[in-house]
Structure formats: C-alpha cells, structure tokens
Amino acid sequence: MAVVSPLTRADGVLLKRDDLLHPDIPGNKWRKLKYNLTGEPIVTFGGAYSNHIRAVAAAGREFGFPTGGVIRGEPVRNEVLDFAVACGMRLMFLDRARYRAKASPEVLRLVREEFPGHRVIPEGGSNAEAVRGCMEIGPELAHLGEAVVCCPVGTGGTLAGLAAGLPPGFTAVGFSVLKGGSFLHDEVARLQTEALGHVTPNWRIETGFHFGGYARTTPELSAYIRDFETRHGLRLDHVYTAKMMYGIRALALGPTVVAVITGRV
Ligand SMILES: *Cc1c(COP(=O)(O)O)cnc(C)c1O
C-alpha cells in the first residue's frame, strides 16, 4: 500500500487526501499504525466510537494478528464495536475511573492479564512509531516549496509527526478538537521528544475551534459541513476535519495552505 495520497483543491486550500489511503484504515490511522504493525498481537485503548479501535481491528483482520480493545465505560454495543468484534477483536470494558488510570501499573496489569503476549499501544495509537509514520507526510509535499500544513489534533501524534517530517520553510498548524486543548502542546512536545529526542520549532496549536468539545457540534458547524459537501462533493467529519477546515477559513495562514484530510465519516 505504498501509494501517495492525492492533492486536491477546495476554497483555495490544498487537500492532502489521506482519507483515501486505505478503505478500513483511513487517513492518519494508517500512517500511525504502519510502524506499529509488527505481526505481534496488539491491545489498545479507546472510547466506544473510537476510529483508532476500528482501524486496529481492521488491521488485525487484514494482516492476520490477534487484537484486543480496552474500551472506556460500561459494556455497550454499537456499529464500531460490532465491526471490531466481527474483525476478531476481543473487547474489555473499563469503568471510567479505571480507564482514566489506564497508564497506572495496576490497570496495565489487569490489561496484560486479559491480553497476555499483546503489545500495548496507547489511546489514539500515539507513540514514537506513530510519529515516525506521520513524518512521511512532509516529503510528499516537498514539491510545493513552502506551505502551512494543517491537521486536526486529538491526541497529538499526527501533528507531532507531521511537523517533524516537514521540509525547511514549511510550518504546521494543529486545530484542537478538544475543549481546553492547551495541554496538547505538552503532549505533542512529549511525543516528539520520545520519537526524535527533541522538539521541532515549526508548529503551533489553534485552540479556538473546538465547537464545544470532543464530538460536539453546533448548527453553524453542521451548516458548514453541508455547504462544503454541496460545493466540493466531500463530506467532512464533524469530530475532526470539519473543525480544522472551518478554522483554516477563519484564519489567514498564508499563500499556500495544505489541509491534511485525516479521515472520513
Ligand atoms: C484519530 C483522528 C484524528 C486525531 O489524530 P491524533 O493523532 O490523535 O491527534 C484526527 N482526524 C481523524 C479523522 C481521526 O480519525
């Protein structure tokens, strides 16, 4: 799957169409998983609607390794989890208090007991391997000469790698999809340090376009999504890419702006 995702154009912005990278492991999930897929069993963490859980389950089915999903909250079924189970993923539910403590030795021990021999990948798949995978976006844009390259920010792995891989003269702007997203600055810096040993100075995070918080929307954002789809035939997802595209339109970022379309609805 060594394809280069295409560049298209909408409203004066170049769209890096990573949503087209893989049918079941789209966008940044493909890039973040690429170097995490060693053939060993994997267990990872996410909410009940997590795109990351869905992508890991699909990767397990496609490449033939066992997968485990540690899901936040009381046991539920929905289309994401049904898909994951159909792919062969085994699920474990953790109440919210335990889930919050998922990096603690006690909770990790529970997870390792349930999924022996599985490699543990953090929530959202953001680790040093994910940063390495996202570093491959930059070279695919080098022919532009210089640009401001944008992505949504959930856990920060995508921005950390995107910025780290950009050629000189390029900068990266992340759009937080979380309310109170200023902590993400430290997260991105931590991920870059883990992967590279240093923090690159070529990125920043916009925190004013969360529309109420994670997975929240407003009539204004919904209207924007409908209008964008009518004019460009591309449906932006309300959790991530719509908030970035709305933010890009509101800011004057420079003559050449690239938006990484990190996934799809
Ligand atoms: C998971 C996801 C993100 C968040 O990426 P992080 O690396 O966690 O910041 C962004 N966009 C889409 C479409 C996603 O599915």
The ligand as an SDF file (V2000), in Angstrom:
LIG
                    3D

 15 15  0  0  0  0  0  0  0  0999 V2000
   -7.9850    9.8830   15.1760 C   0  0  0  0  0  0  0  0  0  0  0  0
   -8.1970   11.0440   14.2820 C   0  0  0  0  0  0  0  0  0  0  0  0
   -7.5240   12.2730   14.4710 C   0  0  0  0  0  0  0  0  0  0  0  0
   -6.6820   12.5600   15.7070 C   0  0  0  0  0  0  0  0  0  0  0  0
   -5.3330   12.3460   15.4990 O   0  0  0  0  0  0  0  0  0  0  0  0
   -4.2920   12.4580   16.7220 P   0  0  0  0  0  0  0  0  0  0  0  0
   -3.0550   11.8840   16.1920 O   0  0  0  0  0  0  0  0  0  0  0  0
   -4.8950   11.6260   17.8300 O   0  0  0  0  0  0  0  0  0  0  0  0
   -4.1950   13.8680   17.1230 O   0  0  0  0  0  0  0  0  0  0  0  0
   -7.6910   13.2700   13.5270 C   0  0  0  0  0  0  0  0  0  0  0  0
   -8.5120   13.0870   12.4680 N   0  0  0  0  0  0  0  0  0  0  0  0
   -9.2030   11.9360   12.2720 C   0  0  0  0  0  0  0  0  0  0  0  0
  -10.1080   11.8390   11.1040 C   0  0  0  0  0  0  0  0  0  0  0  0
   -9.0660   10.8890   13.1670 C   0  0  0  0  0  0  0  0  0  0  0  0
   -9.7760    9.7560   12.9780 O   0  0  0  0  0  0  0  0  0  0  0  0
  1  2  1  0
  2  3  1  0
  2 14  2  0
  3  4  1  0
  3 10  2  0
  4  5  1  0
  5  6  1  0
  6  7  2  0
  6  8  1  0
  6  9  1  0
 10 11  1  0
 11 12  2  0
 12 13  1  0
 12 14  1  0
 14 15  1  0
M  END
$$$$
